[in-house]
Amino acid sequence: MKCPYCGASDTQVVETRLGEDGTSIRRRRRCAACDKRFTTFETAEVRLPLVVKQQGERQDFSRDKLREGFRRALHKRPVSTELVDAAIDRVLHKLLALGEREVTSRYIGDLVMAELKRLDKVAYIRFASVYRAFQDVDDFRDAIRDVERGGVETEAAGGSAEPA
């Protein structure tokens, strides 16, 4: 590790502690050349998988896009921000737990549908109507029957992953 003061590469670790949040390591270092001390933090780099769109295009995963999908479906619905954040965290956790480098956008959509079904039935129907491209009233009836039965048709809810 180079010294931020003089640029020398000969530094020594003086003290190591677990970070306050428990997910990082804090190290106090001393430069052998200028004798100044500085702090570094070490954290695990967690990479979410690439998203494979329906046309085969690959994109970086976007937490903002995920949040926007929830926001649109839940527009004017009585669901707290904390519940939405928890649902997003569950989707992210499932994606990380897959350990795959790529996942299909369809799989992510299925995860979102499963979470929306738990949060708010109206939001679930809204999202499903766009996500599954409902063509007529019968598609809405089928989705409403599914909600009333309490069934979960999504692949994600059934536990099968659809990595690319």
DRENDO-1510 file (C-alpha; in Angstrom, 1 decimal, always signed):
<recs>
REC; n; res; u; v; w
REC; 1; MET; +0.0; +0.0; +0.0 .
REC; 2; LYS; +1.5; +3.4; -1.0 .
REC; 3; CYS; +1.7; +6.2; +1.5 .
REC; 4; PRO; -0.8; +8.9; +0.6 .
REC; 5; TYR; +1.7; +11.5; +1.9 .
REC; 6; CYS; +5.0; +10.7; +0.3 .
REC; 7; GLY; +4.1; +7.9; -2.1 .
REC; 8; ALA; +6.5; +5.4; -0.6 .
REC; 9; SER; +5.4; +1.7; -1.0 .
REC; 10; ASP; +7.0; +0.6; +2.3 .
REC; 11; THR; +4.2; +0.8; +4.8 .
REC; 12; GLN; +3.5; -1.4; +7.9 .
REC; 13; VAL; +0.2; -2.4; +9.5 .
REC; 14; VAL; +0.2; -1.1; +13.0 .
REC; 15; GLU; -3.3; -2.1; +14.1 .
REC; 16; THR; -6.2; -4.1; +12.6 .
REC; 17; ARG; -9.8; -3.9; +13.7 .
REC; 18; LEU; -13.2; -5.0; +12.5 .
REC; 19; GLY; -15.1; -2.1; +11.0 .
REC; 20; GLU; -18.1; -0.6; +12.9 .
REC; 21; ASP; -20.6; -2.3; +10.5 .
REC; 22; GLY; -18.9; -5.7; +10.7 .
REC; 23; THR; -18.5; -5.9; +7.0 .
REC; 24; SER; -15.1; -4.2; +6.7 .
REC; 25; ILE; -11.6; -4.3; +8.2 .
REC; 26; ARG; -10.0; -1.1; +9.4 .
REC; 27; ARG; -6.2; -1.0; +9.3 .
REC; 28; ARG; -3.9; +1.7; +10.7 .
REC; 29; ARG; -0.7; +1.9; +8.8 .
REC; 30; ARG; +2.6; +3.7; +9.2 .
REC; 31; CYS; +4.9; +4.8; +6.4 .
REC; 32; ALA; +8.5; +3.6; +6.9 .
REC; 33; ALA; +9.8; +6.6; +4.9 .
REC; 34; CYS; +8.0; +9.6; +6.3 .
REC; 35; ASP; +6.7; +8.0; +9.6 .
REC; 36; LYS; +3.1; +9.3; +9.0 .
REC; 37; ARG; +0.1; +7.2; +9.8 .
REC; 38; PHE; -3.0; +6.7; +7.8 .
REC; 39; THR; -6.1; +4.4; +7.8 .
REC; 40; THR; -7.3; +2.0; +5.1 .
REC; 41; PHE; -10.5; +0.0; +4.9 .
REC; 42; GLU; -10.8; -3.4; +3.3 .
REC; 43; THR; -14.2; -4.6; +2.1 .
REC; 44; ALA; -15.5; -7.5; +0.0 .
REC; 45; GLU; -16.3; -6.6; -3.5 .
REC; 46; VAL; -19.7; -8.0; -4.4 .
REC; 47; ARG; -20.7; -8.1; -8.0 .
REC; 48; LEU; -24.2; -8.5; -9.1 .
REC; 49; PRO; -24.7; -10.6; -12.2 .
REC; 50; LEU; -25.1; -9.1; -15.7 .
REC; 51; VAL; -28.7; -8.9; -16.9 .
REC; 52; VAL; -29.5; -10.7; -20.2 .
REC; 53; LYS; -32.4; -8.9; -21.9 .
REC; 54; GLN; -34.9; -10.7; -24.1 .
REC; 55; GLN; -33.1; -9.7; -27.3 .
REC; 56; GLY; -29.8; -11.1; -25.9 .
REC; 57; GLU; -28.3; -7.7; -25.0 .
REC; 58; ARG; -26.3; -7.7; -21.7 .
REC; 59; GLN; -26.5; -4.9; -19.2 .
REC; 60; ASP; -25.0; -4.2; -15.8 .
REC; 61; PHE; -27.6; -4.8; -13.1 .
REC; 62; SER; -29.2; -1.5; -11.9 .
REC; 63; ARG; -30.6; -1.2; -8.5 .
REC; 64; ASP; -32.2; +2.1; -9.6 .
REC; 65; LYS; -34.2; +0.2; -12.4 .
REC; 66; LEU; -35.3; -2.3; -9.8 .
REC; 67; ARG; -36.5; +0.4; -7.5 .
REC; 68; GLU; -38.2; +2.2; -10.3 .
REC; 69; GLY; -40.2; -1.0; -11.2 .
REC; 70; PHE; -41.4; -1.3; -7.6 .
REC; 71; ARG; -42.2; +2.4; -7.5 .
REC; 72; ARG; -44.3; +2.3; -10.6 .
REC; 73; ALA; -46.2; -0.7; -9.5 .
REC; 74; LEU; -46.8; +0.7; -6.0 .
REC; 75; HIS; -47.8; +4.2; -7.2 .
REC; 76; LYS; -50.4; +5.5; -4.7 .
REC; 77; ARG; -50.5; +2.2; -2.8 .
REC; 78; PRO; -50.2; +2.1; +1.0 .
REC; 79; VAL; -46.9; +0.3; +1.2 .
REC; 80; SER; -44.1; +1.8; +3.3 .
REC; 81; THR; -40.6; +2.6; +2.0 .
REC; 82; GLU; -39.2; +0.2; +4.6 .
REC; 83; LEU; -41.2; -2.7; +3.1 .
REC; 84; VAL; -40.1; -1.8; -0.4 .
REC; 85; ASP; -36.5; -1.6; +0.7 .
REC; 86; ALA; -36.8; -5.0; +2.3 .
REC; 87; ALA; -38.3; -6.5; -0.8 .
REC; 88; ILE; -35.5; -5.0; -2.9 .
REC; 89; ASP; -32.9; -6.4; -0.5 .
REC; 90; ARG; -34.5; -9.9; -0.8 .
REC; 91; VAL; -34.3; -9.7; -4.6 .
REC; 92; LEU; -30.7; -8.7; -4.4 .
REC; 93; HIS; -29.9; -11.4; -1.9 .
REC; 94; LYS; -31.5; -14.0; -4.2 .
REC; 95; LEU; -29.5; -12.8; -7.1 .
REC; 96; LEU; -26.2; -12.9; -5.2 .
REC; 97; ALA; -27.0; -16.3; -3.7 .
REC; 98; LEU; -27.3; -17.7; -7.2 .
REC; 99; GLY; -23.6; -17.2; -7.7 .
REC; 100; GLU; -24.2; -16.7; -11.5 .
REC; 101; ARG; -22.4; -14.2; -13.7 .
REC; 102; GLU; -25.5; -13.6; -15.7 .
REC; 103; VAL; -29.3; -13.9; -15.2 .
REC; 104; THR; -32.1; -13.2; -17.5 .
REC; 105; SER; -34.3; -10.2; -17.1 .
REC; 106; ARG; -37.2; -12.6; -17.0 .
REC; 107; TYR; -35.9; -14.2; -13.9 .
REC; 108; ILE; -35.5; -10.8; -12.2 .
REC; 109; GLY; -39.1; -10.0; -13.3 .
REC; 110; ASP; -40.3; -13.2; -11.7 .
REC; 111; LEU; -38.5; -12.3; -8.4 .
REC; 112; VAL; -40.2; -8.8; -8.5 .
REC; 113; MET; -43.6; -10.3; -9.1 .
REC; 114; ALA; -43.2; -12.7; -6.2 .
REC; 115; GLU; -42.3; -9.8; -3.9 .
REC; 116; LEU; -45.1; -7.6; -5.2 .
REC; 117; LYS; -47.6; -10.4; -4.6 .
REC; 118; ARG; -46.5; -10.4; -0.9 .
REC; 119; LEU; -46.6; -6.6; -0.6 .
REC; 120; ASP; -49.7; -5.5; -2.5 .
REC; 121; LYS; -52.1; -7.4; -4.7 .
REC; 122; VAL; -53.0; -4.4; -6.8 .
REC; 123; ALA; -49.4; -3.6; -7.4 .
REC; 124; TYR; -48.8; -7.2; -8.4 .
REC; 125; ILE; -51.6; -7.0; -11.0 .
REC; 126; ARG; -50.2; -3.7; -12.4 .
REC; 127; PHE; -46.8; -5.1; -12.7 .
REC; 128; ALA; -48.0; -8.4; -14.2 .
REC; 129; SER; -50.1; -6.5; -16.8 .
REC; 130; VAL; -47.0; -4.8; -18.2 .
REC; 131; TYR; -44.5; -7.6; -17.5 .
REC; 132; ARG; -46.6; -10.3; -19.1 .
REC; 133; ALA; -48.0; -7.9; -21.8 .
REC; 134; PHE; -51.7; -8.6; -21.1 .
REC; 135; GLN; -53.6; -8.4; -24.4 .
REC; 136; ASP; -57.2; -8.5; -23.1 .
REC; 137; VAL; -59.5; -8.6; -20.1 .
REC; 138; ASP; -59.1; -12.4; -19.8 .
REC; 139; ASP; -55.4; -12.0; -19.0 .
REC; 140; PHE; -56.4; -9.7; -16.1 .
REC; 141; ARG; -59.1; -12.2; -14.9 .
REC; 142; ASP; -56.5; -15.0; -14.9 .
REC; 143; ALA; -54.1; -12.9; -12.8 .
REC; 144; ILE; -56.8; -11.9; -10.4 .
REC; 145; ARG; -57.9; -15.5; -10.0 .
REC; 146; ASP; -54.2; -16.4; -9.3 .
REC; 147; VAL; -54.0; -13.7; -6.6 .
REC; 148; GLU; -57.3; -14.8; -5.0 .
REC; 149; ARG; -56.2; -18.4; -4.9 .
REC; 150; GLY; -52.9; -17.3; -3.4 .
REC; 151; GLY; -51.0; -19.3; -5.9 .
REC; 152; VAL; -47.6; -18.2; -7.2 .
REC; 153; GLU; -47.0; -18.9; -10.8 .
REC; 154; THR; -43.6; -17.4; -11.2 .
REC; 155; GLU; -40.5; -19.5; -11.8 .
REC; 156; ALA; -38.7; -17.5; -9.1 .
REC; 157; ALA; -41.2; -18.4; -6.4 .
REC; 158; GLY; -40.8; -22.0; -7.3 .
REC; 159; GLY; -37.1; -21.8; -6.7 .
REC; 160; SER; -35.9; -22.5; -10.1 .
REC; 161; ALA; -33.3; -20.1; -11.3 .
REC; 162; GLU; -32.9; -19.1; -14.9 .
REC; 163; PRO; -29.3; -18.2; -15.2 .
REC; 164; ALA; -28.1; -17.3; -18.7 .
</recs>
